[in-house]
Amino acid sequence: MVEKKLIRSYLEAKLAETPILAKERTQELFGKRRVYSRIEKYVNDFLSGEVENRVVILPGLRGVGKTTILLQIYNYLTQVKKVEQARVLYFSADELKDYLGAKISEAIKVFVEDIWNTSLTSLDKPLFILIDEAHYDKGWALSAKIVYDQTKRIFLLLTGSSALSMEMSVDLARRAKKETVFPLNFSEYLILKYKKYPPRGTAESIRNLLFEPSEDHVKEASRRWNELRRGMLNIGKPLEKEFEYFLLYGGFPFMFNLDEKGTHERIFSMIDRIVEKDVLTIKSFNTKTRNLITRIIYHLALQKPGGTSDVKLSKNLSASSRLIRGILDILEKTHLIFSIKPYGSAGKVSRKPWKYYFLSPSINAAIRFKLGHHDPKDRDMLGLFAENLVASSFFRMKETMNQPTGIFYDPGMQGVDFIIEKGIGEKIPVEVTIGRGNGKTKKAIEKYSSKHGVCISSIDDILLDDNVVHIPLIFFSFI
């Protein structure tokens, strides 16, 4: 046990300095992200007496802006809702552990009992506890469960690596709301950079094109697409150029304070920290294996279109297939990468390579920059990033909305980039190209007996050509 007086001094210092920190970390941004709006609603519900959603977990990759969201919520509570600053505690479990060797449970106990002279069960006024990097305390989930069970007067908001999702006990999962934080999509990028909002209903109209294309949905989406383009005329550069810049640099909120080289360097540094810190919270590795992890990441960034098998990586990197598979699984758990399996029966899938994508194309761009393989004028490279963007969008949708219900790739020769599933068994082939499409979609519709297919390309307008819906890549990026 750490001495109470040390913890109390630390917490009092955090109470005093957080207003300054919150101002510094949030003043450069014009707007707020979608996930922030959902958390603000939980806060408002709590303040109005609804206590069901009073423990909220924000897992996500490093650098996606989880700390900023916490501090924006702090500002909202203290400045908009006029909650007394002493009732809103913000701290990092990483810092608490490194500085004091203390646990989240100890900090909460001191905050309630020593600073507020009460107990969890006797609290008569609401307290807000915002905890960053919670995964550095192995007991964070138990601490959150105890708070939930013993009082309805504390709103607990915790962030951490994507491993938080795995560390939640069944009991806590029933009590807590989980809001995964992903890298920026193009819509959020424009909101934060220019305070430019897409027309209301834009994302829904794009989902309608994907899953239920019709002439009416095409007209509706076209109206929003034209309205969106008109609204972006005064951002200072063509929307197409801004989109290409976003692909290369715009996945993470910290890029707004950095130049291009600085953004790449910051992302590359973030990858190093994921390997050195986040991966090791899941499993310990020796120095030799840590180097292998980095080499695998580099290999995935530089691979050409097509899947990557454990056997191929094992041969190229001189390591066992079992070790390679284990490392890939852990990298997926950090959300640095995710995998897409080939479409087919279980036996066929096991013999085919898997495709791996980074959670944001900006990650791939940063690695290529560091390794000397980065050329912003290379259309083939931009095509790879565009495919990564679409894959990431599908992954985010599946994780947050369970739609699509499945994401695969077509393993056949000249196959489409993706096969997504709607419901049980309804297959939708999707082709992505930086050009204008090449007929793969129609062949895939026939091959998979699909009702329709999707071609996401560099066209200017939304079209429904027989049973193929054509969606401009830039418009899709607002999903």
C-alpha positions as CSV (number, residue, x, y, z in Angstrom):
1,M,0.0,0.0,0.0
2,V,1.2,3.5,-0.9
3,E,1.0,6.1,1.8
4,K,-2.3,8.0,1.6
5,K,-0.7,11.3,2.0
6,L,1.4,10.8,-1.1
7,I,-1.6,9.8,-3.1
8,R,-3.6,12.7,-1.8
9,S,-0.8,15.2,-2.7
10,Y,-0.7,13.7,-6.2
11,L,-4.5,14.0,-6.6
12,E,-4.6,17.5,-5.3
13,A,-1.9,18.5,-7.8
14,K,-4.0,16.9,-10.6
15,L,-7.1,18.8,-9.5
16,A,-5.2,22.0,-9.6
17,E,-3.4,21.5,-12.9
18,T,-6.0,19.8,-15.1
19,P,-7.8,23.1,-16.0
20,I,-4.6,24.4,-17.6
21,L,-3.9,21.0,-19.3
22,A,-7.4,20.8,-20.7
23,K,-7.2,24.3,-22.1
24,E,-3.8,23.6,-23.8
25,R,-4.8,20.2,-25.2
26,T,-8.1,21.3,-26.7
27,Q,-7.8,24.9,-27.9
28,E,-6.4,24.1,-31.3
29,L,-9.3,22.0,-32.5
30,F,-12.4,23.5,-34.2
31,G,-14.8,20.7,-33.5
32,K,-15.4,17.4,-31.8
33,R,-15.6,13.8,-32.9
34,R,-18.7,11.6,-33.1
35,V,-17.6,9.5,-30.2
36,Y,-17.4,12.6,-28.0
37,S,-21.0,13.4,-28.7
38,R,-22.1,9.9,-27.5
39,I,-20.1,10.4,-24.2
40,E,-21.5,13.8,-23.7
41,K,-25.0,12.3,-23.9
42,Y,-24.0,9.7,-21.2
43,V,-22.8,12.6,-19.0
44,N,-26.0,14.6,-19.5
45,D,-28.1,11.5,-18.7
46,F,-26.1,11.0,-15.5
47,L,-26.5,14.6,-14.5
48,S,-30.3,14.3,-15.1
49,G,-30.5,11.3,-12.8
50,E,-30.2,8.4,-15.2
51,V,-27.5,6.2,-13.7
52,E,-27.4,3.1,-16.0
53,N,-24.5,4.2,-18.2
54,R,-22.2,5.6,-15.5
55,V,-19.1,3.5,-16.4
56,V,-17.8,4.2,-19.9
57,I,-14.7,2.5,-21.5
58,L,-12.8,4.1,-24.4
59,P,-10.4,1.5,-25.9
60,G,-8.4,2.4,-28.9
61,L,-5.0,2.6,-30.6
62,R,-2.4,5.1,-29.4
63,G,-2.7,8.5,-30.8
64,V,-6.3,8.4,-31.9
65,G,-7.3,11.2,-29.5
66,K,-8.6,9.4,-26.4
67,T,-6.9,11.8,-24.0
68,T,-8.2,14.8,-25.9
69,I,-11.7,13.4,-25.6
70,L,-11.3,13.1,-21.8
71,L,-10.1,16.7,-21.5
72,Q,-13.0,17.9,-23.7
73,I,-15.4,16.1,-21.4
74,Y,-13.6,17.8,-18.5
75,N,-14.1,21.2,-20.1
76,Y,-17.8,20.4,-20.8
77,L,-18.4,19.4,-17.2
78,T,-16.6,22.4,-15.6
79,Q,-17.3,25.2,-18.1
80,V,-20.7,24.3,-19.6
81,K,-22.4,22.2,-16.9
82,K,-20.7,24.3,-14.1
83,V,-19.7,21.2,-12.1
84,E,-17.3,22.2,-9.3
85,Q,-13.7,21.6,-10.5
86,A,-12.9,19.7,-7.3
87,R,-15.6,17.2,-8.2
88,V,-13.9,16.3,-11.5
89,L,-10.7,14.2,-11.2
90,Y,-8.5,13.5,-14.1
91,F,-5.3,11.4,-13.9
92,S,-3.3,8.8,-15.9
93,A,-2.9,5.3,-14.5
94,D,0.5,5.1,-16.3
95,E,1.7,8.2,-14.4
96,L,0.1,7.0,-11.1
97,K,2.0,3.7,-11.4
98,D,5.3,5.2,-12.5
99,Y,5.4,8.0,-9.9
100,L,3.9,6.3,-6.9
101,G,3.5,2.6,-7.6
102,A,-0.2,3.1,-6.7
103,K,-3.3,1.5,-8.1
104,I,-6.6,3.0,-9.5
105,S,-8.5,1.6,-6.5
106,E,-6.2,3.4,-4.1
107,A,-6.5,6.7,-5.9
108,I,-10.3,6.5,-6.0
109,K,-10.4,5.5,-2.3
110,V,-8.3,8.5,-1.3
111,F,-10.3,10.9,-3.5
112,V,-13.6,9.9,-1.9
113,E,-12.5,9.3,1.6
114,D,-9.7,11.8,2.2
115,I,-10.5,14.6,-0.1
116,W,-14.3,14.4,0.2
117,N,-14.5,12.9,3.7
118,T,-17.1,10.3,2.8
119,S,-17.3,6.8,1.4
120,L,-18.5,5.2,-1.8
121,T,-21.8,4.1,-0.2
122,S,-22.4,7.5,1.5
123,L,-21.7,9.9,-1.4
124,D,-24.6,12.4,-1.7
125,K,-23.3,14.5,-4.6
126,P,-21.9,13.3,-8.0
127,L,-18.2,12.9,-8.7
128,F,-16.6,12.4,-12.1
129,I,-13.4,10.4,-12.4
130,L,-11.6,10.4,-15.8
131,I,-8.8,7.9,-16.0
132,D,-6.3,7.8,-18.9
133,E,-4.2,4.7,-19.8
134,A,-6.2,2.5,-17.4
135,H,-4.7,-0.7,-18.9
136,Y,-1.4,0.0,-17.0
137,D,-3.3,-1.1,-13.8
138,K,-4.1,-4.8,-14.1
139,G,-6.8,-4.4,-11.6
140,W,-8.7,-1.6,-13.4
141,A,-11.7,-3.7,-14.3
142,L,-12.2,-4.9,-10.7
143,S,-11.9,-1.3,-9.5
144,A,-14.5,-0.1,-12.0
145,K,-16.9,-2.9,-11.0
146,I,-16.6,-2.0,-7.3
147,V,-17.3,1.6,-8.0
148,Y,-20.4,0.7,-10.1
149,D,-21.7,-1.7,-7.5
150,Q,-21.1,0.5,-4.4
151,T,-22.4,3.9,-5.6
152,K,-24.6,5.5,-8.2
153,R,-22.9,8.9,-7.6
154,I,-19.7,8.4,-9.6
155,F,-19.4,8.7,-13.3
156,L,-16.3,6.8,-14.4
157,L,-14.7,7.3,-17.8
158,L,-11.6,5.2,-18.6
159,T,-9.4,5.1,-21.7
160,G,-6.7,2.6,-22.6
161,S,-5.3,0.4,-25.3
162,S,-7.5,-1.8,-27.4
163,A,-6.6,-4.6,-24.9
164,L,-9.1,-3.0,-22.5
165,S,-11.9,-4.8,-24.5
166,M,-10.3,-8.1,-23.8
167,E,-9.6,-7.4,-20.1
168,M,-13.2,-6.6,-19.3
169,S,-14.7,-9.3,-17.1
170,V,-18.2,-10.6,-18.0
171,D,-19.6,-8.8,-14.9
172,L,-18.1,-5.4,-16.0
173,A,-19.1,-5.9,-19.6
174,R,-22.7,-6.1,-18.5
175,R,-22.3,-2.8,-16.5
176,A,-20.1,-0.7,-18.7
177,K,-20.6,1.0,-22.1
178,K,-17.8,0.5,-24.5
179,E,-17.0,3.2,-27.1
180,T,-14.0,2.2,-29.2
181,V,-12.1,5.2,-30.6
182,F,-10.8,4.8,-34.1
183,P,-8.5,7.0,-36.3
184,L,-10.1,9.9,-38.0
185,N,-12.2,9.4,-41.1
186,F,-12.3,12.2,-43.7
187,S,-15.4,13.7,-42.2
188,E,-13.9,14.1,-38.8
189,Y,-10.7,15.4,-40.3
190,L,-12.5,18.2,-42.1
191,I,-14.5,19.0,-38.9
192,L,-11.4,19.3,-36.8
193,K,-9.3,21.1,-39.4
194,Y,-11.9,23.5,-40.9
195,K,-15.0,23.1,-38.8
196,K,-16.7,21.9,-42.0
197,Y,-19.6,19.5,-41.3
198,P,-21.1,17.1,-43.9
199,P,-24.8,17.4,-44.6
200,R,-26.9,15.6,-42.0
201,G,-27.5,12.0,-42.9
202,T,-24.5,11.7,-45.2
203,A,-23.1,8.5,-43.6
204,E,-26.5,6.9,-43.6
205,S,-27.0,7.6,-47.3
206,I,-23.6,6.0,-48.0
207,R,-24.6,2.9,-46.1
208,N,-27.9,2.7,-48.1
209,L,-25.8,2.7,-51.3
210,L,-23.7,-0.1,-50.0
211,F,-26.4,-2.4,-48.6
212,E,-29.7,-1.4,-50.4
213,P,-28.9,0.5,-53.6
214,S,-32.0,1.9,-55.4
215,E,-32.8,4.8,-57.7
216,D,-34.2,6.7,-54.7
217,H,-31.1,6.1,-52.6
218,V,-28.9,7.1,-55.5
219,K,-30.9,10.4,-55.8
220,E,-30.7,11.0,-52.1
221,A,-27.0,10.3,-51.9
222,S,-26.3,12.4,-55.0
223,R,-28.1,15.4,-53.4
224,R,-25.9,15.1,-50.3
225,W,-22.8,14.6,-52.4
226,N,-23.4,17.8,-54.4
227,E,-24.3,19.7,-51.2
228,L,-21.1,18.5,-49.6
229,R,-18.9,19.6,-52.5
230,R,-20.5,23.0,-52.5
231,G,-19.8,23.3,-48.8
232,M,-16.1,22.5,-49.3
233,L,-15.4,25.1,-52.0
234,N,-13.8,27.6,-49.6
235,I,-11.3,25.3,-47.7
236,G,-8.4,26.7,-49.7
237,K,-7.6,23.8,-52.0
238,P,-9.5,21.3,-54.2
239,L,-11.3,18.7,-52.2
240,E,-9.4,16.0,-54.2
241,K,-6.1,17.4,-53.0
242,E,-7.3,17.6,-49.4
243,F,-8.4,14.0,-49.6
244,E,-5.0,12.9,-50.8
245,Y,-3.3,14.8,-48.0
246,F,-5.7,13.1,-45.6
247,L,-4.7,9.7,-46.9
248,L,-1.1,10.3,-46.3
249,Y,-1.1,12.3,-43.0
250,G,-4.7,12.8,-41.6
251,G,-5.5,9.7,-39.6
252,F,-4.5,11.1,-36.2
253,P,-5.6,14.4,-34.5
254,F,-2.0,15.3,-33.4
255,M,-1.2,15.9,-37.1
256,F,-2.9,19.3,-36.9
257,N,0.1,20.7,-34.9
258,L,2.8,19.2,-37.1
259,D,4.1,19.4,-40.6
260,E,4.3,16.4,-43.0
261,K,7.7,15.1,-41.8
262,G,6.7,15.7,-38.2
263,T,3.5,13.8,-38.6
264,H,5.3,10.8,-40.1
265,E,7.9,10.9,-37.3
266,R,5.2,11.1,-34.6
267,I,3.3,8.1,-36.1
268,F,6.5,6.1,-36.4
269,S,7.3,6.9,-32.7
270,M,3.8,5.8,-31.8
271,I,4.4,2.4,-33.5
272,D,7.6,2.0,-31.4
273,R,5.6,2.7,-28.2
274,I,3.0,0.2,-29.2
275,V,5.7,-2.5,-29.7
276,E,7.7,-1.5,-26.5
277,K,4.7,-0.9,-24.2
278,D,1.3,-2.0,-25.4
279,V,2.4,-5.3,-26.9
280,L,4.3,-6.2,-23.7
281,T,1.1,-5.6,-21.6
282,I,-0.4,-8.5,-23.5
283,K,2.7,-10.8,-23.6
284,S,6.4,-10.5,-22.7
285,F,9.0,-11.0,-25.4
286,N,12.8,-11.0,-25.4
287,T,14.8,-8.4,-27.3
288,K,15.3,-10.7,-30.3
289,T,11.5,-11.2,-30.6
290,R,10.8,-7.5,-30.2
291,N,13.0,-6.8,-33.2
292,L,11.1,-9.5,-35.1
293,I,7.8,-7.7,-34.3
294,T,9.1,-4.5,-35.9
295,R,10.3,-6.4,-39.0
296,I,6.8,-8.0,-39.4
297,I,5.2,-4.5,-39.2
298,Y,7.7,-3.2,-41.9
299,H,7.0,-6.2,-44.1
300,L,3.2,-5.6,-43.9
301,A,3.6,-2.0,-44.8
302,L,5.7,-2.7,-47.9
303,Q,3.8,-5.8,-49.2
304,K,2.1,-5.6,-52.6
305,P,-1.6,-6.4,-53.0
306,G,-2.4,-9.9,-51.9
307,G,-2.5,-11.9,-48.8
308,T,0.4,-12.8,-46.4
309,S,0.7,-16.3,-45.0
310,D,2.5,-17.4,-41.9
311,V,4.6,-19.7,-44.0
312,K,5.7,-16.9,-46.3
313,L,6.6,-14.6,-43.4
314,S,8.4,-17.4,-41.6
315,K,10.5,-18.0,-44.7
316,N,11.3,-14.4,-45.3
317,L,12.0,-13.5,-41.7
318,S,13.6,-16.8,-40.6
319,A,11.2,-17.4,-37.7
320,S,8.8,-20.2,-36.9
321,S,5.2,-20.0,-38.3
322,R,3.9,-20.4,-34.8
323,L,5.8,-17.4,-33.5
324,I,4.8,-15.3,-36.5
325,R,1.1,-16.3,-36.0
326,G,1.3,-15.3,-32.3
327,I,2.8,-11.9,-33.1
328,L,0.2,-11.2,-35.7
329,D,-2.5,-12.1,-33.2
330,I,-1.1,-9.7,-30.6
331,L,-0.7,-6.8,-33.1
332,E,-4.4,-7.3,-34.0
333,K,-5.2,-7.0,-30.4
334,T,-3.5,-3.7,-30.2
335,H,-5.6,-2.6,-33.2
336,L,-2.4,-1.5,-35.1
337,I,-3.5,-4.0,-37.8
338,F,-6.5,-6.1,-38.6
339,S,-6.9,-9.1,-40.9
340,I,-9.3,-10.0,-43.6
341,K,-9.7,-13.7,-44.5
342,P,-10.3,-15.1,-48.0
343,Y,-13.9,-16.0,-48.8
344,G,-14.6,-19.7,-49.0
345,S,-15.1,-22.8,-47.0
346,A,-13.2,-23.4,-43.7
347,G,-10.8,-25.8,-45.4
348,K,-10.1,-23.5,-48.3
349,V,-9.6,-20.5,-46.0
350,S,-7.0,-22.3,-43.9
351,R,-4.9,-22.9,-46.9
352,K,-5.0,-19.4,-48.3
353,P,-3.0,-16.3,-47.0
354,W,-4.8,-13.6,-45.1
355,K,-4.7,-9.9,-45.9
356,Y,-3.5,-7.5,-43.3
357,Y,-4.3,-3.8,-43.2
358,F,-3.3,-1.0,-40.8
359,L,-6.1,0.8,-38.9
360,S,-5.3,4.0,-40.9
361,P,-3.5,4.4,-44.2
362,S,-1.5,7.2,-42.5
363,I,0.3,4.4,-40.6
364,N,1.4,2.7,-43.8
365,A,2.5,6.1,-45.2
366,A,4.6,6.9,-42.2
367,I,6.4,3.5,-42.3
368,R,7.0,3.9,-46.0
369,F,8.4,7.4,-45.4
370,K,10.8,6.1,-42.7
371,L,12.0,3.2,-45.0
372,G,12.5,5.4,-48.1
373,H,9.5,4.0,-50.0
374,H,7.2,7.0,-49.9
375,D,6.3,8.9,-53.1
376,P,3.1,11.0,-52.8
377,K,2.9,11.2,-56.6
378,D,2.8,7.4,-57.0
379,R,-0.7,6.6,-58.1
380,D,-0.2,2.9,-57.3
381,M,0.7,3.7,-53.7
382,L,-2.3,6.0,-53.4
383,G,-4.4,3.1,-54.6
384,L,-3.0,0.9,-51.9
385,F,-3.9,3.6,-49.3
386,A,-7.4,3.9,-50.8
387,E,-7.9,0.2,-50.4
388,N,-6.7,0.4,-46.8
389,L,-9.1,3.3,-46.1
390,V,-12.1,1.2,-47.4
391,A,-11.0,-1.8,-45.4
392,S,-10.6,0.3,-42.3
393,S,-14.0,1.8,-42.8
394,F,-15.6,-1.7,-43.1
395,F,-13.7,-2.9,-40.0
396,R,-14.9,0.1,-38.0
397,M,-18.5,-0.4,-39.1
398,K,-18.4,-4.0,-38.2
399,E,-16.9,-3.3,-34.8
400,T,-19.4,-0.5,-33.9
401,M,-22.6,-1.4,-35.9
402,N,-22.1,-5.1,-36.8
403,Q,-22.8,-4.1,-40.4
404,P,-21.3,-5.6,-42.5
405,T,-21.6,-8.9,-40.6
406,G,-18.5,-10.3,-42.4
407,I,-15.6,-8.9,-44.4
408,F,-13.6,-11.1,-46.7
409,Y,-11.5,-10.8,-49.9
410,D,-11.9,-12.6,-53.1
411,P,-9.0,-15.1,-53.4
412,G,-9.6,-15.8,-57.1
413,M,-7.5,-14.6,-60.0
414,Q,-8.5,-11.0,-60.8
415,G,-10.9,-11.0,-57.9
416,V,-12.5,-8.0,-56.3
417,D,-10.9,-6.4,-53.3
418,F,-13.7,-7.3,-50.8
419,I,-16.7,-9.5,-50.3
420,I,-18.8,-8.1,-47.5
421,E,-21.8,-9.8,-46.0
422,K,-25.2,-8.4,-45.1
423,G,-27.1,-10.4,-42.6
424,I,-26.6,-14.2,-43.0
425,G,-25.1,-15.1,-46.4
426,E,-26.0,-12.1,-48.6
427,K,-22.7,-11.4,-50.3
428,I,-21.8,-8.0,-51.8
429,P,-18.6,-7.8,-53.9
430,V,-16.7,-4.5,-53.6
431,E,-14.0,-3.2,-55.9
432,V,-11.7,-0.2,-55.0
433,T,-9.7,1.6,-57.5
434,I,-8.0,5.0,-57.8
435,G,-9.1,4.9,-61.4
436,R,-12.6,4.3,-62.7
437,G,-13.2,0.5,-62.3
438,N,-12.5,-2.3,-64.7
439,G,-15.5,-4.6,-64.8
440,K,-14.4,-6.9,-61.9
441,T,-17.5,-6.1,-60.0
442,K,-19.9,-7.5,-62.6
443,K,-18.0,-10.8,-62.8
444,A,-18.0,-11.1,-59.0
445,I,-21.8,-10.5,-58.9
446,E,-22.2,-13.5,-61.2
447,K,-19.6,-15.6,-59.5
448,Y,-21.2,-15.1,-56.0
449,S,-24.8,-14.9,-57.1
450,S,-25.1,-11.5,-55.6
451,K,-28.0,-9.1,-55.9
452,H,-25.7,-6.2,-56.5
453,G,-22.1,-5.1,-56.3
454,V,-20.2,-1.9,-55.4
455,C,-17.4,-0.1,-57.2
456,I,-15.6,2.6,-55.2
457,S,-13.5,4.7,-57.6
458,S,-12.4,8.1,-58.7
459,I,-15.6,8.9,-60.6
460,D,-17.3,12.3,-59.9
461,D,-20.9,11.2,-59.6
462,I,-22.9,8.4,-58.0
463,L,-24.3,6.0,-60.5
464,L,-26.4,2.8,-60.5
465,D,-25.4,0.8,-63.6
466,D,-27.7,-2.2,-63.7
467,N,-26.8,-4.0,-60.5
468,V,-23.5,-2.1,-59.8
469,V,-23.5,1.0,-57.7
470,H,-20.6,3.3,-58.4
471,I,-19.5,5.5,-55.4
472,P,-16.9,8.3,-55.6
473,L,-14.0,7.3,-53.3
474,I,-14.1,10.7,-51.6
475,F,-17.8,10.5,-50.9
476,F,-17.4,7.0,-49.4
477,S,-14.7,8.3,-47.0
478,F,-17.5,10.3,-45.2
479,I,-19.1,7.0,-44.0
